Amino acid sequence: MTKDYSYYILFLIEIANGGDFLIKAGKWLFFLVGIIVLVSCASYLEAEPEEKEFEFDGTTLNVIQNSIPTDLFAEERENVKVVRKLHVKNGSVDADWSLVDNTLNLKATCFGLANCDARFEVYVPLDVEVLRNGKPTQLTGKAE
């Protein structure tokens, strides 16, 4: 049984000729993959918002945002309200929100060949001091 080496020979000839075809094919493939990714990107703006309220009677709240953009607002209220906007197009996500003692932990982590986006909004009572990841912050509403 003889082995067909024609593919290898053509490949070597292409490399000897400067590899123009391989370079052009690689550029086109990169371009097409980029277009597909851009067209199919997940955006939190397309997500159906979910809300959860937490009872809170402390004076300081530490918001752990786990690298998720989080907007913080102070308003006339008795509890802490969190709005989660999570949009998943593919892959899987581990999303959680919990308030234990004085720490609000917000999480939305994508796994696999993931295409997801998340953002949180946190509304706290006016008299509560808020920390962002353990550091003092202003309640401007802007994510950090």
matplotlib code that plots the C-alpha trace (Angstrom):
import matplotlib.pyplot as plt

x = [0.0, 1.5, 1.0, -0.2, 2.3, 0.7, -0.8, 2.5, 4.3, 1.7, 2.1, 5.9, 5.6, 3.2, 5.6, 8.5, 6.5, 6.1, 2.9, 0.7, -2.3, -2.0, -1.7, -4.7, -6.8, -5.9, -6.8, -10.2, -10.9, -9.9, -12.2, -15.2, -14.8, -14.7, -17.9, -19.7, -18.6, -19.6, -23.0, -23.8, -22.4, -24.6, -25.6, -27.1, -29.2, -31.2, -31.7, -35.0, -34.2, -34.6, -35.1, -34.5, -34.9, -32.9, -33.8, -31.0, -30.7, -27.0, -25.1, -22.4, -22.9, -19.9, -20.8, -18.6, -19.1, -16.7, -15.6, -19.2, -20.2, -22.4, -24.3, -24.9, -27.8, -29.0, -32.7, -35.5, -36.1, -35.9, -34.1, -31.5, -32.8, -30.7, -31.6, -29.7, -29.5, -28.0, -28.0, -26.6, -26.4, -24.3, -22.3, -23.3, -23.4, -23.1, -25.1, -25.8, -26.7, -26.7, -26.6, -24.9, -24.3, -23.2, -21.8, -23.7, -22.1, -22.9, -21.8, -22.3, -19.5, -19.7, -18.2, -17.5, -17.6, -19.5, -21.2, -22.8, -23.0, -24.2, -24.7, -26.1, -27.9, -27.9, -30.3, -29.6, -31.2, -30.0, -28.3, -26.2, -22.4, -21.5, -18.2, -17.3, -15.1, -14.1, -13.2, -15.3, -17.2, -19.6, -23.2, -23.1, -24.9, -21.8, -20.3, -16.7]
y = [0.0, 3.3, 6.5, 9.6, 12.5, 14.9, 17.1, 17.4, 18.2, 20.9, 22.4, 22.5, 24.2, 26.8, 27.5, 27.8, 30.3, 32.6, 31.1, 33.8, 31.5, 30.4, 34.0, 35.2, 32.2, 32.8, 36.5, 35.6, 33.0, 35.5, 38.1, 35.7, 34.5, 38.1, 39.0, 36.0, 36.9, 40.6, 39.7, 37.3, 39.1, 39.0, 42.3, 43.0, 45.6, 42.7, 40.9, 40.7, 42.4, 40.3, 41.9, 40.7, 42.5, 41.8, 42.8, 45.0, 46.9, 47.6, 50.9, 49.7, 47.5, 45.9, 45.2, 42.5, 42.8, 40.0, 42.0, 42.6, 46.2, 47.4, 50.6, 51.9, 54.2, 55.6, 56.2, 56.4, 52.8, 50.3, 47.4, 46.6, 46.0, 44.4, 44.3, 41.8, 42.1, 38.8, 37.8, 34.5, 33.5, 30.4, 28.6, 28.2, 30.7, 30.5, 33.5, 34.2, 37.1, 36.9, 39.2, 37.7, 39.9, 43.2, 41.7, 41.7, 39.2, 39.5, 36.9, 36.0, 33.9, 32.4, 29.0, 27.0, 28.6, 31.4, 34.5, 36.3, 39.7, 40.9, 44.1, 44.8, 47.8, 48.1, 50.4, 51.1, 53.2, 56.8, 56.4, 53.4, 53.7, 51.6, 49.9, 48.5, 45.4, 46.6, 50.2, 53.3, 54.5, 57.2, 56.3, 57.9, 55.2, 54.6, 51.2, 50.6]
z = [0.0, -1.1, 0.8, -1.1, -0.4, -2.9, -0.2, 1.5, -1.7, -2.6, 0.9, 0.6, -2.8, -1.4, 1.4, -1.1, -3.1, 0.0, 1.3, -0.2, -0.5, 3.1, 4.3, 2.3, 3.4, 7.0, 6.8, 5.2, 7.9, 10.6, 9.0, 8.7, 12.3, 13.5, 11.6, 13.1, 16.6, 16.2, 14.8, 17.6, 20.6, 23.7, 25.3, 28.7, 27.0, 25.4, 28.7, 30.6, 33.9, 37.1, 40.5, 44.0, 47.3, 50.4, 54.0, 55.3, 58.6, 58.7, 58.2, 55.8, 52.8, 51.0, 47.3, 45.8, 42.1, 40.9, 37.8, 36.7, 35.9, 38.8, 39.0, 42.6, 43.6, 46.9, 47.2, 49.7, 50.6, 53.5, 51.9, 49.2, 45.7, 43.0, 39.3, 37.2, 33.5, 32.2, 28.5, 27.5, 23.8, 24.2, 26.8, 30.3, 33.2, 36.9, 38.3, 41.9, 44.2, 48.0, 51.0, 54.0, 57.0, 55.4, 52.1, 48.9, 46.6, 42.8, 40.4, 36.7, 35.3, 31.8, 30.9, 27.8, 24.4, 26.1, 24.7, 27.6, 29.1, 32.5, 34.5, 38.0, 39.5, 43.3, 45.1, 48.8, 51.5, 51.7, 55.1, 54.2, 53.5, 50.5, 49.8, 46.4, 46.7, 50.2, 49.2, 49.8, 46.8, 45.7, 44.8, 41.4, 39.5, 37.3, 37.0, 38.0]

ax = plt.figure().add_subplot(projection="3d")
ax.plot(x, y, z, "-o")
ax.set_aspect("equal")
plt.show()
